Amino acid sequence: MSEDETSKAVGRVLDADVDVVGDPAVVVDSLPEPEKAEAEEFAREFLLRVLRLRGVKIDREHFLRAELHKRGIGGATIARAVEENPAAAGDLAPDARPDRR
């Protein structure tokens, strides 16, 4: 497909009276067959790459302790947040402390 044809196809999609976010299949279905095949191949390759991504493991206790400590939360509240959950720990507003500037 030439650059001019691609620009025209993109223009048709952008000018279409379609909610692209609501249903992208409608937009893809409105494309000419070569563009539709290209979009489907792109989506297939994208999904395969996403599936190959490795997950990230987060140490929950370390994360909660570090984040709550940075926010000035007291040790007892942090312990309860780690032991149960942050919502059960109650008010997570920083402890009253003098300004350390």
ChimeraX commands (.cxc) that place a marker at each C-alpha (Angstrom):
marker #1 position 0.00,0.00,0.00 radius 0.5
marker #1 position 1.37,3.39,-0.92 radius 0.5
marker #1 position 1.71,6.22,1.56 radius 0.5
marker #1 position -1.11,8.09,-0.19 radius 0.5
marker #1 position -3.45,5.09,0.09 radius 0.5
marker #1 position -2.56,4.70,3.77 radius 0.5
marker #1 position -3.27,8.37,4.39 radius 0.5
marker #1 position -6.65,8.08,2.66 radius 0.5
marker #1 position -7.55,4.95,4.67 radius 0.5
marker #1 position -6.57,6.66,7.92 radius 0.5
marker #1 position -8.58,9.72,6.89 radius 0.5
marker #1 position -11.66,7.56,6.23 radius 0.5
marker #1 position -11.33,5.98,9.67 radius 0.5
marker #1 position -10.84,9.32,11.39 radius 0.5
marker #1 position -13.75,10.88,9.49 radius 0.5
marker #1 position -16.05,7.93,10.21 radius 0.5
marker #1 position -18.91,8.61,12.56 radius 0.5
marker #1 position -17.83,5.79,14.85 radius 0.5
marker #1 position -16.81,5.66,18.52 radius 0.5
marker #1 position -13.38,4.08,17.99 radius 0.5
marker #1 position -12.80,3.43,21.67 radius 0.5
marker #1 position -16.25,1.88,22.10 radius 0.5
marker #1 position -15.90,-0.74,19.38 radius 0.5
marker #1 position -12.66,-0.90,17.39 radius 0.5
marker #1 position -14.00,-3.89,15.44 radius 0.5
marker #1 position -16.38,-1.56,13.62 radius 0.5
marker #1 position -13.45,0.55,12.46 radius 0.5
marker #1 position -11.43,-2.47,11.37 radius 0.5
marker #1 position -14.42,-3.90,9.53 radius 0.5
marker #1 position -14.77,-0.64,7.60 radius 0.5
marker #1 position -11.22,-0.89,6.23 radius 0.5
marker #1 position -10.47,-2.29,2.79 radius 0.5
marker #1 position -9.32,-5.94,2.89 radius 0.5
marker #1 position -5.55,-5.26,2.62 radius 0.5
marker #1 position -5.66,-2.79,5.51 radius 0.5
marker #1 position -7.88,-5.12,7.52 radius 0.5
marker #1 position -5.41,-7.97,7.07 radius 0.5
marker #1 position -2.54,-5.67,8.06 radius 0.5
marker #1 position -4.41,-4.51,11.20 radius 0.5
marker #1 position -5.21,-8.10,12.17 radius 0.5
marker #1 position -1.59,-9.17,11.70 radius 0.5
marker #1 position -0.38,-6.21,13.78 radius 0.5
marker #1 position -2.84,-7.10,16.55 radius 0.5
marker #1 position -1.77,-10.75,16.47 radius 0.5
marker #1 position 1.94,-9.84,16.71 radius 0.5
marker #1 position 1.24,-7.32,19.47 radius 0.5
marker #1 position -0.69,-9.85,21.55 radius 0.5
marker #1 position 2.02,-12.47,21.11 radius 0.5
marker #1 position 4.62,-10.00,22.37 radius 0.5
marker #1 position 2.44,-9.05,25.34 radius 0.5
marker #1 position 1.97,-12.72,26.25 radius 0.5
marker #1 position 5.75,-13.18,26.30 radius 0.5
marker #1 position 6.31,-10.38,28.82 radius 0.5
marker #1 position 7.50,-11.59,32.15 radius 0.5
marker #1 position 5.55,-10.63,35.22 radius 0.5
marker #1 position 7.06,-8.69,38.07 radius 0.5
marker #1 position 6.92,-10.03,41.57 radius 0.5
marker #1 position 6.40,-7.45,44.29 radius 0.5
marker #1 position 7.37,-8.16,47.88 radius 0.5
marker #1 position 4.14,-6.89,49.48 radius 0.5
marker #1 position 5.54,-6.46,52.99 radius 0.5
marker #1 position 8.63,-4.58,51.83 radius 0.5
marker #1 position 6.55,-2.41,49.48 radius 0.5
marker #1 position 3.98,-1.48,52.14 radius 0.5
marker #1 position 6.60,-0.77,54.78 radius 0.5
marker #1 position 8.67,1.42,52.45 radius 0.5
marker #1 position 5.73,3.37,50.99 radius 0.5
marker #1 position 3.98,3.96,54.31 radius 0.5
marker #1 position 7.24,4.92,56.01 radius 0.5
marker #1 position 7.92,7.48,53.25 radius 0.5
marker #1 position 4.53,8.99,54.02 radius 0.5
marker #1 position 5.36,9.39,57.70 radius 0.5
marker #1 position 3.07,6.62,58.97 radius 0.5
marker #1 position 3.95,5.27,62.43 radius 0.5
marker #1 position 5.40,1.82,63.06 radius 0.5
marker #1 position 2.30,0.36,64.76 radius 0.5
marker #1 position 0.05,1.44,61.89 radius 0.5
marker #1 position 2.50,0.05,59.33 radius 0.5
marker #1 position 2.63,-3.27,61.20 radius 0.5
marker #1 position -1.16,-3.52,61.17 radius 0.5
marker #1 position -1.31,-2.59,57.48 radius 0.5
marker #1 position 1.17,-5.36,56.70 radius 0.5
marker #1 position -0.45,-7.91,59.01 radius 0.5
marker #1 position -4.01,-7.32,57.82 radius 0.5
marker #1 position -4.40,-4.78,55.02 radius 0.5
marker #1 position -4.01,-1.02,54.65 radius 0.5
marker #1 position -7.75,-0.42,55.01 radius 0.5
marker #1 position -7.82,-2.29,58.33 radius 0.5
marker #1 position -4.93,-0.17,59.60 radius 0.5
marker #1 position -7.29,2.78,59.74 radius 0.5
marker #1 position -6.20,6.35,59.23 radius 0.5
marker #1 position -3.05,6.37,57.15 radius 0.5
marker #1 position -2.45,10.09,57.54 radius 0.5
marker #1 position 1.12,10.94,58.52 radius 0.5
marker #1 position 1.88,11.02,62.24 radius 0.5
marker #1 position 2.14,14.48,63.79 radius 0.5
marker #1 position 5.82,15.38,63.83 radius 0.5
marker #1 position 7.76,18.58,63.99 radius 0.5
marker #1 position 9.02,19.76,60.65 radius 0.5
marker #1 position 12.57,18.43,60.14 radius 0.5
marker #1 position 13.82,21.08,57.72 radius 0.5
marker link #1:1,2 radius 0.2
marker link #1:2,3 radius 0.2
marker link #1:3,4 radius 0.2
marker link #1:4,5 radius 0.2
marker link #1:5,6 radius 0.2
marker link #1:6,7 radius 0.2
marker link #1:7,8 radius 0.2
marker link #1:8,9 radius 0.2
marker link #1:9,10 radius 0.2
marker link #1:10,11 radius 0.2
marker link #1:11,12 radius 0.2
marker link #1:12,13 radius 0.2
marker link #1:13,14 radius 0.2
marker link #1:14,15 radius 0.2
marker link #1:15,16 radius 0.2
marker link #1:16,17 radius 0.2
marker link #1:17,18 radius 0.2
marker link #1:18,19 radius 0.2
marker link #1:19,20 radius 0.2
marker link #1:20,21 radius 0.2
marker link #1:21,22 radius 0.2
marker link #1:22,23 radius 0.2
marker link #1:23,24 radius 0.2
marker link #1:24,25 radius 0.2
marker link #1:25,26 radius 0.2
marker link #1:26,27 radius 0.2
marker link #1:27,28 radius 0.2
marker link #1:28,29 radius 0.2
marker link #1:29,30 radius 0.2
marker link #1:30,31 radius 0.2
marker link #1:31,32 radius 0.2
marker link #1:32,33 radius 0.2
marker link #1:33,34 radius 0.2
marker link #1:34,35 radius 0.2
marker link #1:35,36 radius 0.2
marker link #1:36,37 radius 0.2
marker link #1:37,38 radius 0.2
marker link #1:38,39 radius 0.2
marker link #1:39,40 radius 0.2
marker link #1:40,41 radius 0.2
marker link #1:41,42 radius 0.2
marker link #1:42,43 radius 0.2
marker link #1:43,44 radius 0.2
marker link #1:44,45 radius 0.2
marker link #1:45,46 radius 0.2
marker link #1:46,47 radius 0.2
marker link #1:47,48 radius 0.2
marker link #1:48,49 radius 0.2
marker link #1:49,50 radius 0.2
marker link #1:50,51 radius 0.2
marker link #1:51,52 radius 0.2
marker link #1:52,53 radius 0.2
marker link #1:53,54 radius 0.2
marker link #1:54,55 radius 0.2
marker link #1:55,56 radius 0.2
marker link #1:56,57 radius 0.2
marker link #1:57,58 radius 0.2
marker link #1:58,59 radius 0.2
marker link #1:59,60 radius 0.2
marker link #1:60,61 radius 0.2
marker link #1:61,62 radius 0.2
marker link #1:62,63 radius 0.2
marker link #1:63,64 radius 0.2
marker link #1:64,65 radius 0.2
marker link #1:65,66 radius 0.2
marker link #1:66,67 radius 0.2
marker link #1:67,68 radius 0.2
marker link #1:68,69 radius 0.2
marker link #1:69,70 radius 0.2
marker link #1:70,71 radius 0.2
marker link #1:71,72 radius 0.2
marker link #1:72,73 radius 0.2
marker link #1:73,74 radius 0.2
marker link #1:74,75 radius 0.2
marker link #1:75,76 radius 0.2
marker link #1:76,77 radius 0.2
marker link #1:77,78 radius 0.2
marker link #1:78,79 radius 0.2
marker link #1:79,80 radius 0.2
marker link #1:80,81 radius 0.2
marker link #1:81,82 radius 0.2
marker link #1:82,83 radius 0.2
marker link #1:83,84 radius 0.2
marker link #1:84,85 radius 0.2
marker link #1:85,86 radius 0.2
marker link #1:86,87 radius 0.2
marker link #1:87,88 radius 0.2
marker link #1:88,89 radius 0.2
marker link #1:89,90 radius 0.2
marker link #1:90,91 radius 0.2
marker link #1:91,92 radius 0.2
marker link #1:92,93 radius 0.2
marker link #1:93,94 radius 0.2
marker link #1:94,95 radius 0.2
marker link #1:95,96 radius 0.2
marker link #1:96,97 radius 0.2
marker link #1:97,98 radius 0.2
marker link #1:98,99 radius 0.2
marker link #1:99,100 radius 0.2
marker link #1:100,101 radius 0.2
view
